[in-house]
Amino acid sequence: MIFLYRILINFVFIISPLIIIIRLFKGKEDINRFKEKFCNFSISRANGKVIWLHGASVGELQSIIPLLEKLEKDKNIKQILLTSNTLSSSKIIKRFKFKKIVHQFFPIDTNFLINKFLNYWKPSAAFFIDSEIWPNTIINLNHKNIPILLLNGRITKKTFKRWYLFKDFSRDIFEKFEVCFSSSVETKKYLKKLGAKQVKFIGNLKFSQSENEKYLINEKFKKFIKKKTIWCASSTHKSEELMCGSIHKEMKKKYKNLLTIIIPRHIDRVGDIIKDLNKLNLEIHHHDSTKKININTDIYLVNSYGQTKSFYSICKNIFLGGSLINHGGQNPLEASRFGCNILHGPYVSNFNEIYKFLKIRNVTQKVTNKKNMIKALNNLFKKSKVSKKTQKELKGIGERILNSTLNEINFIINKHEIKKT
């Protein structure tokens, strides 16, 4: 199976220049940095211990920000290499003023490039976040005796079935992880079946929160919304924005001062979203616009990254997207930490255990169509925000998970340092 995988990944490598050119035209690659994917590094390795963490995109990297803040304080670590696949994730990292952390784009998973990557960075340990499993990378790390850990591991039922079709291959890959920290009880079960030798469930790192992140909202906007009834549709996907626009139009018959904030999951879709909303004759204001907000604005469209938490801090009624379509939902913990009431569709398989936890505490509510979302919003406009007790509980859980995970990581890294000496 590894032979077939290498044929496929080498084919991807051959056609990758064409893929990169297309992505450059679509604004999905950095013209100055895309060469990092071919191991043309733009940053030098520091002298001393380097640890490496890799996550696919925005969600994965945001889940480990609190952990990165802790690791930065470790005097024994000279540099923390962070890799990801997407342009959006690199922009998110720029917002944090890290001193030891450097970001590079993850190379294509061919033997040649991965060996070049590992020989350059020489990490003391490698951490893969969520469901990022790259066979050539893992095999080469194992050959070099570099400890491999899975952080906040997430294996869905669908992903498990795909891996389990090739049981011998999956076992050969997953047994190379020294420890897998699962994000759920379900994932722990799947990881063991796939061949992971040691699986620990401490808790989902997404419960933890940053110590230093600031949430800034323009004062003019704060003043503008004081006279408005507001709700926010966050992390929306294709077709969900149109439904939210339709809901806004219907509800405006009752709430003349209604404002709907839409934060799409992928801002490169903004052009298509505007086309959809224009069909409903809605007045739209762009977040990054320098123009004064029209008093008759219907939709406040957030078309820049890294703004979500700022809006959670001022808007207490949230619909979380990726859940009315069969995508698996988005993480509700961020919104709940800010005391928000959360609506979601029926498709939340990516965060089943978290949604169950929050539902018991009356933080979340499922909606399935336009009619019952309107009914739910009507009720929420009368309701207060989530209790301080729940917010305090979430903070306590997050701190416990973060500190326990950090202790486990330090133990493993130190164990390997002792072996070397």
ChimeraX attribute file (.defattr): number of C-alpha atoms within 10 A of each C-alpha:
attribute: neighborCount
match mode: 1-to-1
recipient: residues
	/A:1	9
	/A:2	13
	/A:3	7
	/A:4	9
	/A:5	13
	/A:6	16
	/A:7	12
	/A:8	13
	/A:9	15
	/A:10	17
	/A:11	12
	/A:12	16
	/A:13	17
	/A:14	11
	/A:15	10
	/A:16	15
	/A:17	11
	/A:18	12
	/A:19	12
	/A:20	18
	/A:21	15
	/A:22	13
	/A:23	13
	/A:24	14
	/A:25	10
	/A:26	10
	/A:27	12
	/A:28	16
	/A:29	19
	/A:30	17
	/A:31	12
	/A:32	8
	/A:33	14
	/A:34	21
	/A:35	17
	/A:36	18
	/A:37	20
	/A:38	20
	/A:39	21
	/A:40	15
	/A:41	17
	/A:42	13
	/A:43	10
	/A:44	9
	/A:45	18
	/A:46	12
	/A:47	8
	/A:48	12
	/A:49	17
	/A:50	21
	/A:51	20
	/A:52	20
	/A:53	22
	/A:54	25
	/A:55	26
	/A:56	20
	/A:57	18
	/A:58	21
	/A:59	16
	/A:60	21
	/A:61	22
	/A:62	20
	/A:63	23
	/A:64	22
	/A:65	21
	/A:66	22
	/A:67	18
	/A:68	20
	/A:69	18
	/A:70	15
	/A:71	20
	/A:72	17
	/A:73	11
	/A:74	10
	/A:75	9
	/A:76	11
	/A:77	15
	/A:78	17
	/A:79	23
	/A:80	23
	/A:81	18
	/A:82	21
	/A:83	22
	/A:84	23
	/A:85	19
	/A:86	17
	/A:87	17
	/A:88	20
	/A:89	23
	/A:90	20
	/A:91	15
	/A:92	17
	/A:93	19
	/A:94	12
	/A:95	12
	/A:96	14
	/A:97	10
	/A:98	13
	/A:99	12
	/A:100	17
	/A:101	20
	/A:102	17
	/A:103	19
	/A:104	22
	/A:105	25
	/A:106	21
	/A:107	21
	/A:108	22
	/A:109	21
	/A:110	23
	/A:111	17
	/A:112	13
	/A:113	19
	/A:114	22
	/A:115	17
	/A:116	16
	/A:117	21
	/A:118	16
	/A:119	11
	/A:120	13
	/A:121	18
	/A:122	19
	/A:123	22
	/A:124	18
	/A:125	20
	/A:126	21
	/A:127	22
	/A:128	24
	/A:129	25
	/A:130	22
	/A:131	17
	/A:132	18
	/A:133	16
	/A:134	13
	/A:135	20
	/A:136	22
	/A:137	21
	/A:138	21
	/A:139	16
	/A:140	15
	/A:141	22
	/A:142	16
	/A:143	10
	/A:144	12
	/A:145	12
	/A:146	18
	/A:147	20
	/A:148	21
	/A:149	21
	/A:150	24
	/A:151	27
	/A:152	28
	/A:153	25
	/A:154	26
	/A:155	23
	/A:156	17
	/A:157	13
	/A:158	9
	/A:159	12
	/A:160	17
	/A:161	14
	/A:162	12
	/A:163	16
	/A:164	17
	/A:165	10
	/A:166	12
	/A:167	15
	/A:168	13
	/A:169	16
	/A:170	22
	/A:171	19
	/A:172	16
	/A:173	21
	/A:174	24
	/A:175	17
	/A:176	19
	/A:177	23
	/A:178	17
	/A:179	22
	/A:180	27
	/A:181	26
	/A:182	27
	/A:183	24
	/A:184	21
	/A:185	15
	/A:186	16
	/A:187	22
	/A:188	21
	/A:189	14
	/A:190	22
	/A:191	25
	/A:192	16
	/A:193	16
	/A:194	22
	/A:195	21
	/A:196	22
	/A:197	16
	/A:198	15
	/A:199	21
	/A:200	18
	/A:201	18
	/A:202	18
	/A:203	21
	/A:204	25
	/A:205	26
	/A:206	23
	/A:207	23
	/A:208	26
	/A:209	22
	/A:210	15
	/A:211	10
	/A:212	11
	/A:213	14
	/A:214	11
	/A:215	14
	/A:216	11
	/A:217	13
	/A:218	9
	/A:219	8
	/A:220	10
	/A:221	12
	/A:222	11
	/A:223	10
	/A:224	13
	/A:225	16
	/A:226	9
	/A:227	11
	/A:228	15
	/A:229	15
	/A:230	19
	/A:231	23
	/A:232	24
	/A:233	23
	/A:234	24
	/A:235	22
	/A:236	24
	/A:237	22
	/A:238	18
	/A:239	13
	/A:240	22
	/A:241	23
	/A:242	19
	/A:243	16
	/A:244	23
	/A:245	25
	/A:246	16
	/A:247	17
	/A:248	21
	/A:249	18
	/A:250	14
	/A:251	16
	/A:252	14
	/A:253	10
	/A:254	10
	/A:255	15
	/A:256	12
	/A:257	16
	/A:258	21
	/A:259	22
	/A:260	22
	/A:261	23
	/A:262	26
	/A:263	27
	/A:264	26
	/A:265	21
	/A:266	15
	/A:267	17
	/A:268	15
	/A:269	13
	/A:270	18
	/A:271	10
	/A:272	12
	/A:273	21
	/A:274	17
	/A:275	11
	/A:276	18
	/A:277	19
	/A:278	14
	/A:279	11
	/A:280	13
	/A:281	11
	/A:282	18
	/A:283	14
	/A:284	19
	/A:285	20
	/A:286	16
	/A:287	18
	/A:288	10
	/A:289	10
	/A:290	7
	/A:291	9
	/A:292	9
	/A:293	16
	/A:294	11
	/A:295	12
	/A:296	14
	/A:297	15
	/A:298	22
	/A:299	22
	/A:300	18
	/A:301	22
	/A:302	22
	/A:303	22
	/A:304	18
	/A:305	17
	/A:306	18
	/A:307	16
	/A:308	20
	/A:309	17
	/A:310	16
	/A:311	21
	/A:312	22
	/A:313	16
	/A:314	17
	/A:315	21
	/A:316	23
	/A:317	24
	/A:318	26
	/A:319	28
	/A:320	27
	/A:321	28
	/A:322	26
	/A:323	26
	/A:324	24
	/A:325	17
	/A:326	12
	/A:327	14
	/A:328	19
	/A:329	25
	/A:330	22
	/A:331	22
	/A:332	25
	/A:333	20
	/A:334	17
	/A:335	24
	/A:336	23
	/A:337	22
	/A:338	20
	/A:339	24
	/A:340	26
	/A:341	23
	/A:342	27
	/A:343	23
	/A:344	24
	/A:345	21
	/A:346	17
	/A:347	20
	/A:348	25
	/A:349	17
	/A:350	18
	/A:351	20
	/A:352	15
	/A:353	16
	/A:354	19
	/A:355	23
	/A:356	13
	/A:357	12
	/A:358	18
	/A:359	14
	/A:360	9
	/A:361	13
	/A:362	14
	/A:363	22
	/A:364	23
	/A:365	17
	/A:366	20
	/A:367	19
	/A:368	14
	/A:369	12
	/A:370	14
	/A:371	11
	/A:372	12
	/A:373	20
	/A:374	17
	/A:375	12
	/A:376	15
	/A:377	20
	/A:378	14
	/A:379	10
	/A:380	18
	/A:381	14
	/A:382	8
	/A:383	12
	/A:384	12
	/A:385	17
	/A:386	21
	/A:387	14
	/A:388	12
	/A:389	11
	/A:390	17
	/A:391	15
	/A:392	12
	/A:393	11
	/A:394	18
	/A:395	15
	/A:396	14
	/A:397	15
	/A:398	19
	/A:399	16
	/A:400	16
	/A:401	18
	/A:402	23
	/A:403	15
	/A:404	12
	/A:405	22
	/A:406	15
	/A:407	10
	/A:408	14
	/A:409	18
	/A:410	12
	/A:411	12
	/A:412	15
	/A:413	14
	/A:414	11
	/A:415	11
	/A:416	15
	/A:417	11
	/A:418	8
	/A:419	7
	/A:420	7
	/A:421	5
